[in-house]
Amino acid sequence: MRIDLITLFPEMCYTVLDESILGRARRAGWLDVRCHNIRDYSDDRHRRIDDTPYGGGKGMLMECEPIYQCYQTIAGSVAQKPHVIFMSPQGKTLNQQRVKELAQMEHLVVLCGHYEGVDQRVLDEIVDEEISVGDFVLTGGELGALILVDSVGRLCPGVLSDTVCFTEESHWNGLLEYPQYTRPPVWRGRAVPEVLQSGHHAKIVAWQRQKSLENTFYKRPELLEHAQLTREDLVYLEQLKHCEEEPSC
């Protein structure tokens, strides 16, 4: 998969992209992530890419042409039009389902805004969708773009050692993940649950499912509405509801 970031701060992005799992995946060729400095496409002698907004207001607005020329350079190097995302607090909030869909695409271009925003005309011209990482405002789109790259990139073939590395995590099937433990078996008086030390695979799987349901029920109950639930899951959730109403149970 290829992802191109259109940004004012490529060095900032590469600081993250060169490290850990993403860094290894890029060096191994499993993931192709490139950063493009918008200033390189400015005609201004000082590489200026912003100006005051029409209608007044504080701050500066990013101009159309440098962004458009950067995009054209990227799009002109590939056979098919890439899917263009603008990181924006006005976009739909990123979730695991959208991450899975984006991971199926061959080429993404992510535009990172800055200052007071971007001239609407270039957004109308090149952007396919706007995405937000939450209902809050950042100083720029780079942090949000890196979150998107990390969440999408880790689902690409070869990036993680096995698909189980992400299919059993929170949000994959609509539920939160079960708690996990490692050595020592007892830490400050807190013991690892006996079932996890039993070696009984079926019992461990059942315990993990129940704990996943419990975590979701108590921490993010709204997720259960769209989760993939079995008949046994529904029965267990009814027991949890009963115990919440009747603490003595």
N, C-alpha and C positions, 0 to 999 in steps of 0.2 A: 504494500500500500504506500502511496505517496501523499504527503501532506505538506503544503506550502503555507508559511506564515508571512503575511504582509504586515510589517511592523516598523516602528521607529526605533526599536531597541532589540536588534537581533542578538547582540552579545548577551543581553539579559536572558533571552530565550535559550541560547546555546548553553548557558550555565546549567540549566536544568536538563536539557536534552542530551547533554554529554555524560550524564551521571546515571548510575544504577541500571535498572532494567531497560529503560529507554536507550541509554547510551550503548549498552551491549547489543540491543536489537538493531540499532542503527549501524554499528560497526560490523555486525554479522550480515547485514543486508536484508534483514527481515522487515525493516521499516525504513522508509525514505522520508526524512523530514528536513525541509530546507527553509531557511529564513531569508527574507528579502527586505532590505532597508529602503523604505519609501523615499528617503532623501536622495537616493541614487537616481531617482527619476524626476527630480526637480530641475527646471530650467533656470531657476534663480541662482545667481552667482554665489549666494550664501547658503544654498541648498534649503531654502525656506519652503515649507510645504503647508503653511497655515496663513489665515487672514481673518480680519474682523467680520463678524456675521452681519448680513443685511438685517435691518430692523432693530439693531442695537443689542445691547446685552454685554455682560462681562465675558472675558475669555476670548479665545481664538478658535477658529473652526478649520478642520483639515480640508484642503482643496481637492477638487475632483481629479484634475489631470495627473498629478504624480501617482495617485492610487490606481487610476485607470491604466496608465502606461506600465506600471508594475504588473498589474493583472494581465495585460495583453502579452507581456513578455513570457509570463508563465503559461498562459493558454496557448500561445503560439509554438510552444515547445512540445506539445502533446497532441495526440490524434483526436481525442474527444474532449468536449468541454468539461472542465472540472466542476464539482459542486461547490459553490461559494457560500461561506458562512460569515456573518458579521456578528462578533461578540458584542452584545448590547443588553442593557438592563430592561429593554423593551421586548426582548425576545422571549420565546417559550423556554421555560426552565428545563435544563438538561436533566434527563433521567436515564436509567439503565436501558429501557426499551429503545430510546432514541440512539443511545450509544451503540447498541447491537445493530441497529439499522445503518448507522454511519459506517460501522466497521465492515459492512458488506460492499461499500463503494470503493472504487479503484483510486480515486483522486479527490482530495479535499483541498480547498484553498480557504484559509481563515484570515479574515481582515480584523486587525486590532486597532480600534479607535483610540484617540487620546485627546487631551485638552477638553474643549466643550462638545466635541463630537465630530461628525463627518458630514460634509455637504450631501444633502439628501439625493441629489441628482445622480451621483456615482453609485449610491446604494441601489437606487431604482434601476440602474443600468446593468450592474453585474451580480448583485447579491440574490441568492436563491432562498435563504432563510436566515433569520436572526435567532441567536441562541443566548440565553442568560444562564449563569451558574447560581443564581439566587436573587432574591428581591432586595438587593442592596447595590450601591454604586462603588466601583473601583476607580482608581486614578487613570487606568488604561485597560485595554483589552488583553494585554499579554498574559496576566495571571489566569484569566478565564480560558484563554486559548490553550495554555499549557495543561490546564485541567482536562480540557476536551481531548487534547492529543494523548495524554496519559491514559484516560479512560477508554478511548477508542483503540489506541495503539496496542494495549495489552491484550486485546481480543484477537489481534491479527495472528495468523498461523506462524508458529515458530518463536514468537516473542516470549511466551511462557512455556514451561516444559511440558504441560499437559492441560487439556481443556478443563479438567477437574479443578485446576487452580482458580478458575473464575466461575464455573457453573455451580459451585457449592457456596458461593459468597452471598453477602447481603444483596438483595434486590434482584438477583438473577431470575428467580422464579416468583418474585413478589413478596418474599419473606426476608426477614433479617437473619443473619447467620447465628448459629448456635455458639455458645462459649467454648473456648479451647484452652488446653492446659499442656504444660511440658514439665520436665524434671525441675526440681525434686518432687516426689510424690506428696510431701507435706511441707508447706512453707508457712512459717509463723502461725502454726496451728490450723492452717487451712489445707484440707486434704483434696487431692484430685478425686472426683467421683469414682466410686468403685467400678461402675459399669465400664468406664473407659480403660480400666486396667484388667478387665476380665478376659479379653481376647475373644469374646463372643460377638462376632460381627453383626448378626441380626439385631441383638439387643443394643449394640452401640448405635446402629443406624436409627433404630426406633427412638432411643434417647435423644439423639441429635435432632431428629424431626420435632419431637415434643419441645425441646428447648428453643428451637427456632420459632415455633408457634408461640411459645411463652414470650420470647423477646419482642416479637412483633405485636402481640396482644397488649403488652404492658408499655412498650416504648412508642410504637407507631401503629396504633390500631386501624388507622385509615387505610393502610396498605392492604389489609385483609380483604377489602371489597373487591380488589382485582387480582388477588393472589390465586395461584393454581393449587386448589385444595382438594383432598380426597375425602371420602365419607368418614374415614377414621379421624382425619384432621378436624372435621366439623364437630364430631362427637367430643373430641378433646377440648375444642374451643368452648363448647357448651359447658363442660365441666369447669373451665377457667372462669367463665362468666358467673356460674353458680357460686364458686368459691369467693369471687369478688363481692357478690351480694350477700353471701353468708360466710363471713370470715371464720366462723367456728368449724367450717368443713375441713 
